[in-house]
Amino acid sequence: MAASRLRVLLVLPGARADADPAFAAIFAAAVGHVHVERLAEPTENGLRERLARGDVDVVHFVGRGKVKAAAGYAVVELDASGGGTRTVNVRHLAGVLGQQRTLRLVVVQPVSQTEQLAGVEQVLRDQGVAAALVTAAMPLRAGAFATALYGALARGASLAAACAAAKDALASEPAQAAALRLAAALPEQPVTAFAGEAAAAAAPAVPAAPAAAPHASPAPATVVAEEPPLVLREREIQRVLAAKRSAGRFDVFLCHNHVDKPAVKVIANALKSRGLLPWLDQWELPPGQPWQPLLERQIGNIAAAAVCVGSAGVGPWQTQELYGFLSEFVARRAPVIPVLLPGASARPELPIFLRLMTYVDFGLSDPEPMAQLEWGITGIRPEGV
């Protein structure tokens, strides 16, 4: 039985002006076998209810707080049920986090440079949280940091190795790399199964090491040179994608405003991790050739289209592509899926025909947007949706 994906729960209290950029940056980690979910209601009750459902390996908090390290005192802000925010003592919050038995890491990240949360990691650890990591305030390279940290954990690396990878990703930002503060239980072993006792039970049993003699140094852990199931799955996905590309069979055309390119590339990579081959202009249009004929030729051969709309709305060329694909939709009954990117208006201006279509909203976590998009593209409802 293959291990499940590493599951990261993002807790983003406060105004959308703060939360949406944070979500967009950290969402870059949602590739391959890493699943990122945004807590729909970032209140204490919302967090408590979500943790009670299980299937969370990492809680990643981006917000505000206050720490008096010498006194072992720390508070963070969560949304209040009646509106606004409320402060929660971190000692109390640790008890809420303790509801999730599979939780192996809490990441605490200030939302701005004015917030200083160093010391929260030790308060959480003192209250029984397995491991806590405090970072610098939303670094410019937050996507690289999150991808390195969570990618390493998902591959079965120890927490220390994953933190080292995250620091390496911030090599060009030495102050941010130096701000990483980890408090963890020791010794720590690599983990290859995530989120749930069923996955842990499916992992091979590791014989207990013989007791060490008094004052003896612990024996080094034995590493079994065995290819993880996730690596095998990734290789199979790469073979599927190569076969589709060779045959010119793209699963979805990603229509978007050029200013939304970074967010759309994240979605494109996430689709590839699911074995779906997206058509993205930056990847498929060779330099030095007129793009209009190539684009027209590809549109006729793609099974579906995703119309991605961000905070900038629909671009002019994007509109032409929309109406060009509309004729294909009418003739071939190909799905055209409106996709709202993080930061998009709750009610963006869309062409009339798109207003009638069911859309996928990447600003929400329920229903899971990537699973909804996969369903729209393939017509096959993913398991658990």
Secondary structure, 3 states (H helix, E strand, C coil): CCCCCEEEEEECCCCHHHHHHHHHHHHHHCCCCEEEEECCCCEHHHHHHHHHCCCCCEEEEEECEEEEHHHCEEEEEEECCCCCEEEEEHHHHHHHHCCCCCCCEEEEEECCCCCCCCCHHHHHHHCCCCEEEECCCCCCCHHHHHHHHHHHHHCCCCHHHHHHHHHHHCCCCHHHHHCCEEEECCCCCCCCCCCCHHHHHHCCCCCCCCCCCCCCCCCCCCCCCCCCHHHHHHHHHHHHHHHHHHHCCCCEEEEECHHHHHHHHHHHHHHHHCCCCEECHHHHCCCCCCHHHHHHHHHCCCCCEEEEEECCECCHHHHHHHHHHHHHHHHHCCCEEEEECCCCCCCCCCCHHHHCCCCEECCCCCCCHHHHHHHHHHCCCCCCC
